[in-house]
Amino acid sequence: MRNLLVHLLVSALLLWLVGQLVHGIHIRDFGEALLAALVLGIVNFLVRPLLVLVTLPITIITLGLFLIVINALMLMLTGAIVPGFKVDSFGAAVLGGLLLGLFNLIASDVGRPISDIKLKLEIEDLAQILTEVIDSVTVREMEVRDSSGHWFQLRVRPYKTFENQIDGAVVMLIDIDALKRTQEAIARQGEPL
């Protein structure tokens, strides 16, 4: 029961965070985020497997990319059920679903070493980076890609408590995909024919 509550709280926090980051996803307050996390869990348990089964041919043809659409639909269905959770558009649902799916954080992962958590990011050794940031009390930044090729800037900084003690690290991901695609397009235009 405790693991279920921890998972619900983590899911609610992630939903609330996505609501803060994605224009088009609105959550009235954290209580609504808790309710939305519960409903999303139920929808993912009951409805999602049926949709995956029915759309299996198109999912295979798209090499699994159609699952992004299914995840977006689950968010939109949750938005239709929970009054304080609103998803304005399909695009917002897709982006929200991608952000929610970026980390495979489950309740049993809470308290485990970061190296045991499977990330969908191409990072050499996140545990080593975290250790270096904590030990040296410096900020570390790098550009990384997720498994689908989407670009992010990874920023890791030491976490300081109110007592000014280092007590871990803060990991931030900033979406820089549009910037990277633009830079690549400009570089291609400068190449000789």
C-alpha positions in Angstrom: 0.0 0.0 0.0 2.9 2.4 0.8 4.4 1.8 -2.6 1.1 2.6 -4.3 0.9 5.9 -2.4 4.5 6.8 -3.2 3.9 6.0 -6.9 0.7 8.1 -6.8 2.5 11.0 -5.3 5.4 10.8 -7.8 2.9 10.6 -10.7 0.9 13.5 -9.3 4.1 15.6 -9.0 5.1 14.7 -12.6 1.7 15.6 -13.9 1.7 18.9 -12.0 5.2 19.6 -13.4 4.0 18.8 -16.9 1.1 21.2 -16.4 3.6 23.9 -15.5 5.8 23.2 -18.5 3.4 22.5 -21.3 1.2 25.3 -22.6 -2.2 23.7 -23.1 -2.2 21.4 -20.1 -3.8 23.0 -17.0 -4.0 21.6 -13.5 -6.0 23.7 -10.9 -4.0 22.5 -7.9 -2.0 19.6 -6.5 -5.2 17.9 -5.2 -6.5 17.8 -8.8 -3.0 16.5 -9.9 -3.4 13.6 -7.4 -6.9 12.8 -8.7 -5.6 13.0 -12.3 -2.7 10.7 -11.5 -5.1 8.2 -10.0 -7.5 8.4 -13.0 -4.5 8.2 -15.5 -3.3 5.1 -13.7 -6.8 3.5 -14.0 -7.1 4.5 -17.6 -3.6 3.2 -18.4 -4.6 -0.1 -16.7 -8.0 -0.6 -18.3 -8.2 1.3 -21.6 -4.6 1.5 -22.9 -4.0 -2.3 -23.3 -7.2 -2.5 -25.4 -6.1 0.4 -27.6 -2.6 -1.1 -28.0 -4.1 -4.4 -29.0 -6.6 -2.9 -31.5 -3.9 -0.6 -33.0 -1.1 -3.3 -33.0 -0.8 -3.3 -36.9 -0.2 0.4 -37.1 2.1 0.4 -34.1 4.2 -2.3 -35.8 4.2 -0.3 -39.1 5.3 2.9 -37.3 7.9 0.9 -35.3 6.2 1.8 -32.1 5.8 5.5 -32.6 2.0 5.2 -32.6 2.3 4.5 -28.9 3.0 8.2 -28.5 -0.5 8.8 -30.0 -2.0 6.3 -27.5 -0.3 8.0 -24.6 -1.6 11.4 -25.7 -5.1 9.9 -26.0 -4.8 8.6 -22.4 -3.9 12.1 -21.2 -6.8 13.6 -23.1 -9.2 11.0 -21.7 -8.0 11.8 -18.2 -8.6 15.5 -19.0 -12.1 14.7 -20.0 -12.8 12.8 -16.7 -11.1 15.0 -14.1 -12.7 18.4 -13.8 -9.5 20.2 -12.6 -7.2 18.7 -15.2 -7.6 20.1 -18.8 -5.8 19.3 -22.0 -6.5 21.9 -24.6 -5.1 20.1 -27.7 -3.8 16.9 -29.1 -0.4 18.6 -29.5 -0.3 19.5 -25.9 -1.2 15.9 -25.0 1.6 14.5 -27.2 4.2 16.8 -25.6 2.8 16.1 -22.1 2.9 12.3 -22.8 6.5 12.6 -24.1 7.6 14.5 -21.0 5.8 12.0 -18.7 7.4 9.1 -20.5 10.9 10.5 -20.6 11.9 8.9 -17.3 10.7 5.4 -16.4 10.3 6.3 -12.8 8.2 3.8 -10.9 7.5 3.6 -7.2 10.0 0.8 -6.6 12.7 3.1 -8.0 12.3 5.6 -5.2 15.4 5.3 -2.9 17.4 3.2 -5.4 20.7 4.4 -6.8 20.2 6.5 -9.9 22.4 4.1 -11.9 19.6 1.5 -11.5 17.0 3.7 -13.1 16.6 3.1 -16.8 16.7 6.4 -18.7 15.6 7.0 -22.2 18.5 9.4 -22.6 21.8 8.8 -24.2 24.1 9.6 -21.3 27.4 7.8 -20.8 27.4 7.6 -17.0 24.9 9.8 -15.1 25.9 8.4 -11.7 29.5 9.5 -12.4 28.4 13.0 -13.5 26.2 13.3 -10.4 29.1 12.3 -8.1 31.5 14.8 -9.8 28.9 17.6 -9.4 28.3 16.9 -5.7 32.0 16.4 -4.9 33.3 19.5 -6.8 30.2 21.7 -6.1 30.1 22.7 -9.7 27.5 22.9 -12.5 27.8 20.5 -15.4 26.0 21.0 -18.7 25.9 18.9 -21.9 23.7 18.2 -24.9 22.0 14.8 -24.9 19.5 13.0 -27.1 16.7 10.7 -26.0 16.1 7.3 -27.7 13.9 8.9 -30.4 16.6 11.5 -31.3 15.1 14.5 -29.5 17.7 16.9 -28.2 17.9 18.2 -24.6 20.4 20.3 -22.7 21.2 18.4 -19.5 22.1 20.6 -16.6 23.2 19.1 -13.3 23.9 21.3 -10.3 24.5 20.6 -6.6 21.5 20.7 -4.3 22.0 23.0 -1.3 19.8 22.8 1.8 18.7 25.8 3.8 21.7 25.1 6.1 24.0 25.6 3.0 24.9 21.9 3.0 25.2 19.9 -0.3 22.6 17.1 -0.1 22.4 15.7 -3.6 22.0 17.1 -7.1 19.3 18.7 -9.2 19.0 17.4 -12.8 17.3 19.7 -15.3 16.4 18.9 -18.9 15.8 21.8 -21.3 14.2 21.1 -24.7 16.6 22.4 -27.3 15.4 20.2 -30.2 14.1 23.1 -32.4 17.4 25.0 -31.8 19.5 21.9 -32.8 17.4 21.3 -35.9 17.8 24.9 -37.0 21.5 24.8 -36.4 21.7 21.6 -38.5 19.7 23.2 -41.3 21.9 26.3 -41.3 25.0 24.1 -41.4 23.6 22.1 -44.3 22.9 25.4 -46.3 26.5 26.5 -45.8 27.9 23.2 -47.3 29.1 23.3 -50.9 26.9 21.5 -53.4 
